Structures are given as structure tokens and as C-alpha cells.
Amino acid sequence: MDHDASVVWVHQLINQNSHSWNYERLQQNFHEEEIKCISAIPVGLFRQKDQLIWHYDKRGKYTVKSGYYIVREIQKSQHSLSLSVASPSSNSRLEELWKHIWKIKLPSKLSIFLWMMLMDKLPTNDTLHKRLPHFDPCCPFCGEMETSKHLFFSCPHAVAIWINSPLRLRSVFLHSVDVKDCWTELLIPLRNHEDHQQLIQLLVFILWHVWKSRNEKIFRNVIISPQDIIAATLKHFEDFSLANDSISKQSELNHSTLALTPPPVNVIKLNFDAAVDRNRRRGAIAVVARNLEGKPLDWCCKVYESIVDPLVLESLACRDAVTLALNRGFCAVRVEGDSLMVIQAILSQSAPLDIKGSSSISSF
Ligand SMILES: [Zn+2]
């Protein structure tokens, strides 16, 4: 295929005047199947700057979580191609562990920390000593060998933190040698507890603060008392839980407000919705404008060939609702739909990757 070397950016494939794909250029650069997929992407009404994005994430933004996930996926595919390396059972155990960690609602740095701890990848003094023999392998608190098990569970410093925590845990009685097995041991009694999710979260927060206090001692020679460490842990945990609660309550609130509230006087309400017909590979949208009494003032209905992504269709429906309002000269409008992602994208001015640019919703 004779590629057009001058095409570097997406906007070079778009006819800016007609807001449509430039098929001549598409044909010079892509295969037939690729052109089919590209032409199913609606072109935005407003020109937007091309930008580099992290396409593994819905919002096109790099996150540590998605980065780690991709690394795991790559390792998995490399593993399946490889004839040697680890056994399939150890690979699936790793996979299980990975899923287990990401199921726990945590700040991402704590998820990474837990992953590293359970994989025994934290730079504890005994690990560093193995690589650098001159490095002191001893615990900064008690002088014993600083393994992960010692640091987190056996050291008198850690023991005092656990016993002072709301969990009242006697960590010195954990039987396992391996820190991953210690974690499993910790989870067993929590399994049937009604607040087990929160207790598991709290476990990780405590582990994180044990690690932080150990680093404070090593790098700044600051000793924090177990009581102060627990107070800081609980404050951190409480702030995180409150922030998470308010986010989910906010979403519920937005959702219910959306469905129930009548428009204020002189405000026109525009309801939009979308539907997918997968068999015929097309989507449809509908918009209805009503006044305060619920009397229909106008409506529009459209079919979008080749578009079957519900999120894209919902955002097109929203765009058509606003276009209808502009064409009819409605000044005060309330636009309502049931796609929380589209509403949140407009409110946050940050569209998910699937609809970024295609619907130009941030330009309204
Ligand atoms: Zn120690």
C-alpha cells in the first residue's frame, strides 16, 4: 500500500469544511477494514486539536492502574509465547493476586504498595543487602534482620502498632513466614465479617503507615509513636472513605435529580435518548423538547449508520438536543438524558476517549 507520508495527524484525514472524513486520504493510508471502522466514527462539528492519548484508558489519560494492567497483559502474552519460564499454575496465582488487589477500593499508590509488598518487591534492608553486600540488613528499630515479615508483623514497632489499632491484632502470632501467606492469614477471620471490605481497606492503610513510619526513621531519623501512627492512619482512612462516599452519593444525586425535577418557569426541557440496532449495525437517537406543563414543542429523530457504541450514540443524542435548542432559539434550556457518563463528561469538561472529539460535547 502506498502510504501518504504527509499524513501525521488525524485532522489531516478530515474535510474541515464538510466535517467529514476525507475518503481519498483514508484510502491512501488504510486498508478497507480499517476505513470501515474509521468512517463509523462521527466527525465533530467543531475543530479540535489533535493530541496524544493513552488509549488503554477510557479518558485517554495515563493512570498507574492501567499501566500496571497493561504490563501484566504484556507479561501474560509473553508468557504464553514462551516455552520455559514459570509454570501455568504460578502464573494464574499471580493473576488471582492481581485481581484480588484491584478489587479492594484503595488510593492507587496503596494498591501499588500492596502489590509490591505481596510480591516481596519492597526495598527492605535484607533485599538491598542481597544486592549490595555492604548494605546493613538490620531493622532500624530493633537491630534484627529486616525482612518484610519482620518489618510489617514481627518487629516490636509493628507489633505495637497492630495491637493499638482498632483491629487489636496480635501480629506476632502470625505463623506464616512469607509475607503473602501472612496476608492470607489476616484475611481469613475477616471473610465473614459484615464490614469485611472496610476492614481489608483498613489493613492496607495500616500496612502503608507502618512502611511510611519505617521510612521516616531511616531517611529522616524521626521516630513516630505507635499511637500517633494509628491516629494518622485513621485520619487518612476516614478522609479516603468520606471522599469515596461523597463521590458515589453525588452520582446518585445527579442521577435522581435528572429523572425527577420539573424545569423551572420559562425553561424548556430537552430529553434525549439513544438506541442500538446491532443486527443492522446502526443506531438511532431521539430528542423531545417540552415546556413546563409537559407539552411537546419540538422533537427530532435520526438514524446513524454504522454507529453501535451506546456511549457515542448518547453523546450524539445530547449534541442533537442542543442543536435543536439552538435552531429553535430556545434560550433557557435543561438538557436531560440517562447516560451518566455523558452528563459527567459535560460537567467535568473531560470526555471519555470513545466520544472525545467525535461529538465535541465540551464545545457547547
Ligand atoms: Zn525490628
Residues whose N, C-alpha, C, O or C-beta is under 5 A from the ligand:
A	BS01	ZN	C139 F141 C142 G143 E144 C155 P156
